[in-house]
């Protein structure tokens, strides 16, 4: 009888599963916040830009980033190329998320969000 020959594979599979779950727990919220911030940036350009301008959009995004738990952002973190109504525009945000690992080890993860849209005119 060959008892115990499958134990190695079971242990390996459990360790692999634990590593995947740990990675999802550590990196999942970072990517979720990135996705939410990208959606907020897109919404800001589509709704508020034509009426209130880029400065107001950026101020609102900085406030929303604070509420979402992102690192502190400033207006310098945002960049808007060709931001005019009825023009293809590129709105970007660059910041760094810190991921904490056991043993006081931190990983600095650079985040880049880029929104490319044709900014619509105001509704009225």
C-alpha positions, -999 to +999 in steps of 0.1 A: +000+000+000+012+035-008-001+056+020+007+093+020+020+097-015-008+123-023-002+144+008+025+166-010+000+176-037-027+184-013-004+205+008+009+222-023-026+229-035-036+244-001-006+266+000-012+278-036-049+285-027-038+304+004-014+325-017-041+334-042-066+343-015-039+365+002-031+382-031-067+389-037-072+403-002-041+426-005-044+437-042-082+435-047-092+467-029-064+486-047-078+477-081-114+483-069-105+518-058-087+524-092-118+512-111-141+534-090-119+565-094-118+560-132-156+558-132-158+591-112-133+608-135-154+597-166-186+609-149-170+642-140-159+649-176-193+639-190-215+659-166-197+688-148-169+698-171-189+717-197-208+737-170-181+742-143-147+736-158-118+713-150-109+730-117-142+722-102-141+686-116-106+681-100-117+695-067-147+672-066-125+642-075-100+650-047-129+650-022-142+617-036-107+602-035-105+611+002-139+595+009-128+563-010-097+560+011-071+568-016-038+584-007-040+622-004-043+637-039-035+672-052-045+690-084-009+682-097-018+645-098-043+651-125-036+660-161-061+669-188-048+671-225-071+688-250-099+692-225-124+711-245-161+705-253-167+683-284-130+673-285-114+639-278-097+645-245-073+625-223-077+629-186-051+611-164-044+605-128-012+592-113-007+583-077+009+556-055-008+531-033+010+515-004+004+478+002+014+465+037+028+430+040+037+412+072+071+420+088+067+458+082+073+454+045+055+478+022+051+477-015+046+510-034+023+503-063+021+531-089-014+536-103-022+552-136-057+560-146-064+573-181-098+583-195-102+590-232-136+605-241-152+631-264-165+657-238-202+663-245-217+698-245-238+710-216-274+697-218-289+733-222 
